[in-house]
Amino acid sequence: MDDFILDKKIEAALNKQASGVHDGILERQRMQAAVHRRLKEERNMRHRSWKVMAAAAAAVCLMGGMTAMGLGKAAVYISHSNRNEAVNDYAAAEEMQKSYRTDVKMVEEFSNGYAFAEAVPHHSEAQDADGNTIEAGTAMSVIYEREGSESVNFEGVYSSLPLDFEADLSMTLDNGVVLRYSRMQNKFVPPDYVPTEEEQKLSEEGKLNLAYGSSEIEEMVSSMVQWEDGGITYSLFTFDEAITAEEMFQMAKEVVES
């Protein structure tokens, strides 16, 4: 599919997702850079990327509030990346990250077998309800892979918008860094899909992400760990249902201690 057409489908899907969120949930919106695009093969990567975007966007929208002092609440999150900028060498990824920020922590591999596979610059922008830019920046979106498992997406980005939401699970490390874990059920559906009353109820409660734009109905569970460290907001995101919260906490801890 042409990239322009796909980007328009992504935009339409996110707009539809946002329009279905009720005021009560909007008050708890949490916008952060957690959208990643990548799989081993280019075609599969493009097929999955919008699902990652929709799931991550839903996760941050339903988890909490994000407000910049004196600037108001973030209502729109825009992001994009260019595959032509992707790098497959960890040293090159580190150097590219340093060109954006030098204080973002990264690791080449984790103790559970996940290892660096690819990284691509991820350009993001948060806007308020009037379309004013609250924050904008670029960070490296890093993909880690392990044989037989889904990929894990990692990102560390500077943000003055506080990370404050009620997570499914949390862990406080010895240095005071708080790791927050959340898990979400996602249902990717065609544009003309009509949700059941139960699905609508779960969506309004933040327990189900109904994402419009898929050619067929597909259900996936996503997991995310987020934390703040030294003014940087970090996230680990995956569609791998086999990864436990404890395993993701350990991965996050290894980044913190790197």
Backbone as numpy.savetxt, mean C-alpha at the origin, in Angstrom:
# Nx Ny Nz CAx CAy CAz Cx Cy Cz
-2.87 -4.70 -22.45 -3.71 -3.51 -22.45 -2.83 -2.27 -22.45
-3.23 -1.24 -23.20 -2.49 0.01 -23.24 -2.41 0.63 -21.86
-1.21 1.15 -21.49 -1.01 1.70 -20.15 -1.97 2.83 -19.85
-2.25 3.67 -20.84 -3.16 4.80 -20.61 -4.55 4.30 -20.25
-5.02 3.29 -21.01 -6.35 2.74 -20.73 -6.38 2.10 -19.35
-5.32 1.34 -19.02 -5.27 0.69 -17.71 -5.25 1.72 -16.59
-4.48 2.79 -16.76 -4.43 3.84 -15.75 -5.79 4.47 -15.56
-6.55 4.63 -16.64 -7.90 5.18 -16.54 -8.82 4.21 -15.79
-8.65 2.91 -16.03 -9.45 1.92 -15.31 -9.13 1.97 -13.82
-7.85 2.11 -13.49 -7.44 2.22 -12.09 -8.07 3.44 -11.46
-7.99 4.58 -12.16 -8.56 5.82 -11.64 -10.05 5.66 -11.40
-10.75 5.05 -12.37 -12.19 4.86 -12.23 -12.52 3.94 -11.07
-11.71 2.88 -10.91 -11.95 1.94 -9.82 -11.80 2.61 -8.47
-10.76 3.42 -8.31 -10.52 4.11 -7.04 -11.58 5.16 -6.78
-12.01 5.85 -7.84 -13.07 6.85 -7.67 -14.36 6.19 -7.22
-14.67 5.04 -7.79 -15.89 4.33 -7.39 -15.77 3.84 -5.96
-14.56 3.35 -5.60 -14.33 2.91 -4.22 -14.53 4.07 -3.25
-13.98 5.23 -3.60 -14.07 6.39 -2.71 -15.51 6.87 -2.59
-16.25 6.83 -3.70 -17.62 7.35 -3.67 -18.53 6.49 -2.81
-18.15 5.24 -2.59 -18.99 4.36 -1.80 -18.68 4.40 -0.32
-17.70 5.17 0.09 -17.32 5.26 1.50 -18.20 6.28 2.19
-18.78 5.90 3.31 -19.67 6.79 4.03 -18.90 7.79 4.88
-19.59 8.85 5.31 -18.93 9.93 6.04 -18.19 9.44 7.27
-18.79 8.48 7.98 -18.15 8.00 9.19 -16.79 7.40 8.92
-16.67 6.69 7.82 -15.39 6.09 7.46 -14.44 7.14 6.93
-14.98 8.10 6.19 -14.13 9.17 5.67 -13.42 9.91 6.79
-14.08 10.02 7.93 -13.49 10.71 9.07 -12.27 9.95 9.60
-12.16 8.68 9.24 -11.04 7.88 9.72 -10.07 7.50 8.59
-10.15 8.26 7.50 -9.29 7.92 6.36 -7.81 8.00 6.72
-7.08 7.08 6.17 -5.62 7.07 6.36 -4.98 6.90 4.99
-4.37 7.95 4.52 -3.72 7.89 3.22 -2.21 7.68 3.43
-1.62 6.78 2.80 -0.18 6.58 2.89 0.31 5.86 1.64
1.60 5.96 1.45 2.15 5.37 0.24 2.33 3.88 0.41
1.35 3.07 -0.05 1.42 1.64 0.10 1.01 0.93 -1.16
1.08 1.64 -2.29 0.66 1.06 -3.55 1.88 0.60 -4.32
1.89 -0.59 -4.79 3.06 -1.13 -5.47 2.63 -1.87 -6.74
3.50 -1.83 -7.73 3.23 -2.53 -8.98 4.40 -3.44 -9.35
4.14 -4.72 -9.31 5.19 -5.63 -9.77 4.84 -7.10 -9.64
5.09 -7.93 -10.63 5.14 -9.38 -10.55 6.28 -9.85 -11.44
6.58 -11.13 -11.46 7.74 -11.63 -12.20 7.65 -11.29 -13.68
6.51 -11.53 -14.32 6.36 -11.29 -15.74 5.58 -10.01 -15.95
5.93 -9.29 -17.02 5.32 -7.99 -17.26 3.80 -8.08 -17.37
3.29 -9.06 -18.08 1.85 -9.16 -18.26 1.15 -9.41 -16.93
1.70 -10.33 -16.13 1.13 -10.62 -14.82 1.23 -9.42 -13.90
2.35 -8.69 -14.03 2.52 -7.49 -13.20 1.42 -6.48 -13.49
1.12 -6.23 -14.77 0.09 -5.27 -15.12 -1.29 -5.77 -14.70
-1.50 -7.08 -14.78 -2.78 -7.65 -14.39 -3.02 -7.49 -12.89
-1.97 -7.65 -12.09 -2.11 -7.61 -10.64 -1.98 -6.21 -10.05
-1.28 -5.31 -10.77 -0.91 -4.03 -10.17 -2.11 -3.23 -9.70
-3.19 -3.20 -10.49 -4.33 -2.40 -10.07 -5.00 -3.01 -8.85
-4.89 -4.33 -8.70 -5.45 -4.97 -7.51 -4.66 -4.58 -6.27
-3.32 -4.52 -6.41 -2.50 -4.06 -5.29 -2.87 -2.63 -4.94
-3.03 -1.79 -5.96 -3.38 -0.39 -5.72 -4.72 -0.28 -5.01
-5.72 -1.00 -5.51 -7.05 -0.91 -4.92 -7.07 -1.43 -3.49
-6.39 -2.55 -3.24 -6.36 -3.12 -1.89 -5.62 -2.22 -0.92
-4.47 -1.71 -1.33 -3.70 -0.83 -0.45 -4.44 0.47 -0.19
-5.08 1.01 -1.23 -5.84 2.24 -1.05 -6.99 2.03 -0.09
-7.68 0.90 -0.23 -8.78 0.61 0.69 -8.28 0.45 2.11
-7.14 -0.22 2.26 -6.58 -0.43 3.60 -6.29 0.89 4.29
-5.66 1.81 3.58 -5.31 3.07 4.23 -6.53 3.95 4.41
-7.54 3.82 3.54 -8.74 4.65 3.69 -9.58 4.22 4.88
-9.52 2.95 5.22 -10.41 2.43 6.25 -9.76 2.28 7.61
-8.48 2.64 7.72 -7.78 2.38 8.97 -7.63 3.58 9.89
-7.72 4.78 9.38 -7.54 5.88 10.31 -7.49 7.23 9.66
-7.26 8.26 10.46 -7.23 9.62 9.95 -5.82 10.08 9.71
-5.64 10.92 8.70 -4.33 11.46 8.40 -4.50 12.94 8.12
-3.99 13.78 8.99 -4.17 15.21 8.87 -2.85 15.93 9.05
-2.56 16.85 8.15 -1.36 17.68 8.28 -1.72 18.92 9.06
-0.85 19.32 9.98 -1.15 20.46 10.83 -1.39 21.70 9.99
-2.58 22.29 10.15 -2.91 23.52 9.46 -3.30 23.34 8.01
-3.26 22.09 7.50 -3.52 21.88 6.08 -4.80 21.10 5.83
-5.37 20.47 6.84 -6.60 19.73 6.64 -6.35 18.26 6.37
-7.44 17.54 6.11 -7.39 16.09 5.97 -7.17 15.67 4.52
-6.35 14.66 4.33 -6.12 14.13 2.99 -7.36 13.38 2.52
-7.85 13.70 1.32 -9.04 13.06 0.79 -8.74 12.27 -0.48
-7.66 12.60 -1.16 -7.31 11.94 -2.41 -5.84 11.56 -2.38
-5.56 10.35 -2.84 -4.18 9.87 -2.91 -3.88 9.47 -4.35
-2.86 10.08 -4.95 -2.49 9.84 -6.34 -1.09 9.25 -6.37
-0.89 8.21 -7.15 0.45 7.64 -7.24 0.67 7.04 -8.62
1.93 6.98 -9.02 2.27 6.33 -10.27 3.73 5.92 -10.27
4.06 4.97 -11.12 5.45 4.56 -11.29 5.68 4.23 -12.75
6.93 4.25 -13.16 7.31 3.99 -14.55 8.21 2.77 -14.60
7.77 1.73 -15.30 8.54 0.50 -15.38 9.92 0.71 -16.00
10.06 1.74 -16.79 11.36 2.03 -17.41 12.41 2.43 -16.38
11.95 2.81 -15.18 12.87 3.23 -14.13 13.23 2.09 -13.18
12.67 0.90 -13.40 12.90 -0.24 -12.50 14.36 -0.69 -12.54
14.85 -1.12 -11.37 16.20 -1.66 -11.26 16.14 -3.04 -10.61
17.03 -3.93 -11.03 17.04 -5.30 -10.52 18.27 -5.60 -9.67
19.05 -4.58 -9.38 20.26 -4.73 -8.57 20.07 -3.96 -7.26
20.32 -4.64 -6.13 20.06 -4.01 -4.84 20.91 -2.77 -4.62
22.19 -2.82 -4.99 23.07 -1.67 -4.81 22.56 -0.47 -5.61
22.06 -0.73 -6.81 21.51 0.35 -7.63 20.24 0.91 -6.99
19.44 0.03 -6.39 18.22 0.48 -5.72 18.55 1.36 -4.52
19.58 0.97 -3.76 20.02 1.78 -2.62 20.46 3.17 -3.06
21.24 3.22 -4.13 21.73 4.51 -4.62 20.58 5.37 -5.12
19.61 4.75 -5.78 18.46 5.50 -6.27 17.64 6.03 -5.10
17.48 5.21 -4.04 16.75 5.66 -2.86 17.45 6.85 -2.22
18.77 6.81 -2.16 19.53 7.91 -1.56 19.36 9.21 -2.33
19.06 9.11 -3.62 18.85 10.32 -4.42 17.54 11.01 -4.04
16.64 10.26 -3.39 15.38 10.83 -2.91 15.48 11.19 -1.43
15.89 10.22 -0.62 16.14 10.45 0.81 17.23 9.48 1.26
18.13 9.98 2.11 19.25 9.15 2.56 18.96 8.41 3.85
17.84 8.74 4.52 17.58 8.18 5.84 16.55 7.06 5.84
16.18 6.54 4.68 15.23 5.44 4.60 15.97 4.11 4.73
15.52 3.28 5.67 16.16 1.98 5.90 15.66 0.95 4.88
16.57 0.11 4.42 16.25 -0.98 3.51 17.09 -2.19 3.87
16.62 -3.37 3.49 17.43 -4.58 3.66 17.45 -5.33 2.33
18.50 -6.10 2.12 18.61 -6.87 0.88 17.84 -8.18 0.96
17.79 -8.77 2.16 17.04 -10.00 2.34 16.59 -10.14 3.79
15.58 -10.97 3.99 15.03 -11.22 5.32 15.39 -12.63 5.77
15.32 -12.85 7.06 15.70 -14.15 7.62 14.74 -15.27 7.22
13.53 -14.93 6.76 12.56 -15.95 6.37 12.69 -16.35 4.90
13.72 -15.87 4.23 13.96 -16.29 2.85 13.57 -15.30 1.79
12.83 -14.27 2.15 12.47 -13.25 1.16 13.72 -12.44 0.81
13.95 -12.25 -0.49 15.13 -11.52 -0.94 14.75 -10.47 -1.99
15.58 -9.46 -2.09 15.34 -8.38 -3.05 15.21 -8.93 -4.47
14.20 -8.44 -5.19 13.99 -8.84 -6.57 14.00 -7.65 -7.52
13.38 -6.56 -7.10 13.25 -5.40 -7.98 12.81 -4.19 -7.18
13.12 -3.01 -7.71 12.66 -1.77 -7.10 12.35 -0.77 -8.21
11.37 0.08 -7.95 10.99 1.10 -8.92 10.59 2.36 -8.17
10.98 3.54 -8.63 10.56 4.78 -7.97 9.04 4.91 -8.00
8.48 5.28 -6.87 7.03 5.42 -6.72 6.74 6.87 -6.36
6.08 7.57 -7.27 5.78 8.99 -7.09 4.36 9.12 -6.54
4.20 9.83 -5.44 2.90 9.92 -4.79 2.57 11.35 -4.38
1.28 11.59 -4.22 0.80 12.91 -3.83 -0.49 12.77 -3.04
-0.60 13.50 -1.94 -1.82 13.54 -1.13 -2.47 14.90 -1.30
-3.78 14.91 -1.56 -4.51 16.15 -1.76 -5.67 16.23 -0.78
-6.08 17.46 -0.46 -7.26 17.63 0.37 -8.50 17.62 -0.51
-9.67 17.82 0.10 -10.93 17.74 -0.64 -11.06 18.80 -1.72
-10.29 19.88 -1.62 -10.35 20.96 -2.61 -9.31 20.80 -3.72
-8.58 19.70 -3.67 -7.58 19.46 -4.71 -6.24 20.08 -4.44
-6.06 20.64 -3.24 -4.77 21.23 -2.88 -3.79 20.14 -2.45
-2.56 20.23 -2.91 -1.55 19.25 -2.56 -1.10 19.44 -1.12
-1.23 18.38 -0.31 -0.78 18.41 1.08 0.67 17.95 1.16
0.94 16.85 0.48 2.30 16.31 0.44 2.54 15.65 -0.90
3.78 15.66 -1.33 4.18 14.97 -2.56 5.61 14.50 -2.40
5.91 13.36 -2.94 7.27 12.86 -2.82 7.49 11.60 -3.64
8.72 11.13 -3.62 9.10 9.92 -4.34 9.87 9.00 -3.42
9.57 7.71 -3.48 10.27 6.71 -2.68 10.43 5.46 -3.52
11.34 4.60 -3.10 11.53 3.34 -3.81 10.51 2.31 -3.34
9.78 1.75 -4.28 8.87 0.65 -4.01 9.65 -0.63 -4.30
9.88 -1.41 -3.25 10.78 -2.57 -3.35 9.98 -3.87 -3.28
10.31 -4.79 -4.17 9.64 -6.08 -4.21 10.60 -7.16 -3.74
10.14 -7.95 -2.77 10.92 -9.08 -2.25 10.19 -10.37 -2.64
10.96 -11.38 -3.02 10.37 -12.65 -3.44 10.98 -13.83 -2.69
10.16 -14.87 -2.58 10.59 -16.13 -1.97 9.95 -17.25 -2.78
10.71 -18.26 -3.09 10.19 -19.34 -3.92 8.95 -19.97 -3.29
7.90 -20.10 -4.09 6.67 -20.71 -3.62 5.74 -19.78 -2.89
6.09 -18.50 -2.79 5.26 -17.54 -2.05 4.93 -16.34 -2.93
3.88 -15.62 -2.54 3.56 -14.35 -3.20 4.63 -13.33 -2.81
4.80 -12.33 -3.64 5.79 -11.29 -3.35 5.34 -10.42 -2.18
6.30 -9.76 -1.55 6.03 -8.78 -0.49 6.53 -7.43 -0.99
5.70 -6.42 -0.86 6.04 -5.08 -1.31 6.41 -4.20 -0.12
7.51 -3.47 -0.25 8.02 -2.63 0.85 8.21 -1.20 0.38
7.95 -0.27 1.28 8.19 1.14 0.97 8.43 1.94 2.24
9.30 2.91 2.14 9.54 3.85 3.23 9.50 5.25 2.67
8.60 6.07 3.17 8.41 7.41 2.62 8.26 8.43 3.73
8.85 9.60 3.55 8.70 10.67 4.53 7.27 11.17 4.51
6.70 11.40 5.69 5.37 11.97 5.79 5.22 12.72 7.10
4.67 13.94 7.00 4.38 14.71 8.21 3.01 14.36 8.75
2.28 13.49 8.03 0.93 13.11 8.43 1.02 11.92 9.38
0.55 12.05 10.61 0.75 11.02 11.63 0.04 9.71 11.32
0.70 8.62 11.66 0.13 7.29 11.53 -0.61 6.97 12.82
-1.92 6.97 12.75 -2.71 6.82 13.98 -4.02 6.12 13.65
-4.08 4.82 13.88 -5.30 4.07 13.62 -5.33 2.84 14.51
-6.50 2.25 14.62 -6.68 1.05 15.43 -6.41 -0.17 14.56
-5.29 -0.83 14.77 -4.90 -1.98 13.96 -5.49 -3.27 14.51
-5.46 -4.32 13.68 -5.91 -5.63 14.14 -4.99 -6.15 15.24
-3.68 -5.96 15.04 -2.67 -6.35 16.02 -1.58 -5.30 16.03
-0.91 -5.16 17.15 0.21 -4.22 17.22 1.32 -4.80 18.10
2.52 -4.32 17.87 3.68 -4.75 18.65 4.59 -3.55 18.86
5.02 -3.34 20.10 5.94 -2.25 20.41 7.34 -2.82 20.61
8.29 -2.34 19.82 9.66 -2.81 19.91 10.39 -2.13 21.06
11.55 -2.63 21.41 12.32 -2.11 22.54 12.66 -0.63 22.38
12.82 -0.18 21.14 13.17 1.23 20.91 11.95 2.13 20.82
10.76 1.57 21.10 9.54 2.37 21.10 8.77 2.41 19.80
9.33 1.87 18.73 8.63 1.84 17.44 7.43 0.89 17.54
6.27 1.36 17.09 5.04 0.56 17.16 4.73 0.00 15.77
4.64 -1.32 15.68 4.28 -1.99 14.44 2.78 -2.25 14.45
2.10 -1.91 13.37 0.65 -2.07 13.28 0.30 -3.00 12.12
-0.41 -4.06 12.42 -0.77 -5.08 11.42 -2.26 -5.03 11.13
-2.60 -5.10 9.85 -4.01 -5.16 9.45 -4.18 -6.19 8.35
-5.34 -6.78 8.29 -5.66 -7.82 7.31 -7.03 -7.48 6.72
-7.16 -7.58 5.41 -8.41 -7.19 4.76 -8.83 -8.19 3.70
-10.14 -8.44 3.63 -10.72 -9.25 2.58 -11.04 -8.35 1.40
-10.55 -8.70 0.22 -10.77 -7.92 -0.99 -11.60 -8.72 -1.98
-12.54 -8.04 -2.62 -13.33 -8.67 -3.69 -13.25 -7.76 -4.90
-12.55 -8.23 -5.94 -12.39 -7.46 -7.17 -13.50 -7.86 -8.13
-14.26 -6.89 -8.59 -15.48 -7.18 -9.35 -15.55 -6.34 -10.62
-16.37 -6.75 -11.60 -16.58 -5.97 -12.82 -17.27 -4.64 -12.51
-17.15 -3.66 -13.41 -17.74 -2.33 -13.16 -19.24 -2.35 -12.92
-19.95 -3.34 -13.49 -21.41 -3.37 -13.36 -21.87 -4.28 -12.21
-20.95 -4.70 -11.36 -21.31 -5.61 -10.26 -22.18 -4.90 -9.23
-23.24 -5.59 -8.80 -24.14 -5.05 -7.77 -23.92 -5.84 -6.48
-23.40 -5.20 -5.44 -23.11 -5.93 -4.19 -24.39 -6.34 -3.47
-24.29 -7.42 -2.72 -25.42 -7.84 -1.90 -25.52 -6.91 -0.69
-26.62 -7.00 0.03 -26.79 -6.17 1.23 -25.71 -6.48 2.26
-25.36 -7.76 2.38 -24.33 -8.16 3.34 -22.98 -7.59 2.93
-22.66 -7.64 1.64 -21.40 -7.10 1.16 -21.33 -5.59 1.38
-22.45 -4.92 1.12 -22.49 -3.47 1.32 -22.27 -3.13 2.79
-22.89 -3.92 3.66 -22.75 -3.70 5.10 -21.29 -3.90 5.53
-20.67 -4.98 5.07 -19.27 -5.25 5.41 -18.35 -4.18 4.86
-18.67 -3.68 3.67 -17.87 -2.62 3.07 -17.94 -1.35 3.90
-19.14 -1.00 4.35 -19.32 0.20 5.16 -18.64 0.07 6.51
-18.54 -1.16 7.01 -17.89 -1.40 8.30 -16.37 -1.50 8.16
-15.88 -1.42 6.94 -14.44 -1.52 6.72 -13.91 -2.94 6.78
-14.78 -3.93 6.65 -14.36 -5.32 6.73 -14.20 -5.98 5.36
-14.63 -5.28 4.32 -14.54 -5.80 2.96 -14.22 -4.68 2.00
-13.23 -4.89 1.16 -12.89 -3.93 0.11 -13.51 -4.41 -1.20
-14.55 -3.70 -1.66 -15.14 -3.98 -2.95 -14.46 -3.07 -3.97
-13.65 -3.66 -4.84 -12.89 -2.88 -5.81 -13.42 -3.16 -7.21
-13.87 -2.12 -7.89 -14.46 -2.25 -9.21 -13.43 -2.05 -10.31
-13.54 -2.85 -11.38 -12.65 -2.70 -12.52 -12.08 -4.01 -13.04
-12.35 -5.12 -12.35 -11.84 -6.41 -12.78 -12.72 -6.98 -13.89
-12.14 -7.83 -14.74 -12.92 -8.48 -15.80 -13.72 -9.65 -15.25
-13.35 -10.14 -14.08 -14.06 -11.23 -13.45 -14.00 -11.08 -11.93
-14.87 -11.78 -11.24 -14.89 -11.71 -9.78 -13.73 -12.52 -9.21
-12.98 -11.89 -8.32 -11.84 -12.55 -7.69 -11.72 -12.08 -6.25
-11.56 -13.01 -5.33 -11.43 -12.68 -3.91 -10.01 -12.97 -3.44
-9.43 -12.01 -2.72 -8.07 -12.15 -2.23 -7.97 -11.49 -0.85
-7.11 -12.03 -0.01 -6.86 -11.46 1.31 -5.51 -10.75 1.27
-5.46 -9.54 1.77 -4.21 -8.80 1.82 -3.83 -8.50 3.27
-2.54 -8.41 3.51 -2.02 -8.09 4.84 -1.03 -6.95 4.73
-1.00 -6.10 5.76 -0.09 -4.96 5.76 0.43 -4.70 7.16
1.70 -4.37 7.25 2.29 -3.88 8.49 2.83 -2.49 8.22
2.51 -1.55 9.10 2.98 -0.18 8.96 3.62 0.28 10.26
4.59 1.18 10.14 5.22 1.75 11.32 5.92 3.05 10.96
6.18 3.86 11.98 6.92 5.11 11.83 8.26 4.98 12.54
9.29 5.48 11.89 10.63 5.42 12.48 11.47 6.56 11.92
11.87 7.49 12.78 12.71 8.59 12.34 12.06 9.50 11.33
10.75 9.69 11.43 10.05 10.57 10.50 9.68 9.91 9.19
9.98 8.62 9.05 9.65 7.87 7.84 8.51 6.90 8.15
7.52 6.84 7.27 6.44 5.87 7.39 6.76 4.68 6.49
6.82 3.50 7.09 7.17 2.28 6.36 5.95 1.37 6.23
5.98 0.54 5.19 4.91 -0.45 5.03 5.43 -1.70 4.35
4.87 -2.84 4.75 5.07 -4.12 4.09 3.69 -4.62 3.70
3.51 -5.02 2.44 2.18 -5.38 1.94 2.28 -6.66 1.12
1.31 -7.56 1.28 1.32 -8.80 0.51 -0.09 -9.36 0.34
-0.25 -10.15 -0.72 -1.48 -10.91 -0.94 -1.31 -12.36 -0.50
-0.18 -12.71 0.08 0.09 -14.08 0.49 -0.65 -14.38 1.80
-1.66 -15.23 1.72 -2.46 -15.55 2.91 -1.70 -16.42 3.90
-0.62 -17.05 3.44 0.12 -17.96 4.32 1.04 -17.22 5.28
1.35 -15.98 4.98 2.24 -15.21 5.86 1.47 -14.76 7.10
1.99 -15.09 8.26 1.33 -14.73 9.51 1.70 -13.33 9.95
0.93 -12.81 10.89 1.24 -11.50 11.46 2.61 -11.53 12.13
2.92 -12.63 12.81 4.20 -12.76 13.49 5.36 -12.70 12.50
5.18 -13.32 11.34 6.24 -13.31 10.33 6.42 -11.91 9.77
5.32 -11.21 9.54 5.43 -9.84 9.03 6.01 -8.90 10.07
5.65 -9.11 11.34 6.25 -8.32 12.42 7.77 -8.53 12.45
8.20 -9.78 12.27 9.64 -10.07 12.29 10.35 -9.38 11.12
9.71 -9.38 9.96 10.30 -8.70 8.80 10.43 -7.20 9.07
9.39 -6.62 9.65 9.42 -5.20 9.98 10.52 -4.90 11.00
10.63 -5.78 12.00 11.66 -5.60 13.03 13.05 -5.61 12.43
13.27 -6.47 11.44 14.58 -6.54 10.80 14.91 -5.26 10.05
13.89 -4.61 9.48 14.12 -3.32 8.83 14.46 -2.26 9.88
13.69 -2.24 10.96 13.91 -1.26 12.03 15.33 -1.38 12.59
15.79 -2.61 12.75 17.10 -2.85 13.36 18.26 -2.82 12.36
17.97 -2.57 11.11 19.03 -2.58 10.10 19.90 -1.33 10.17
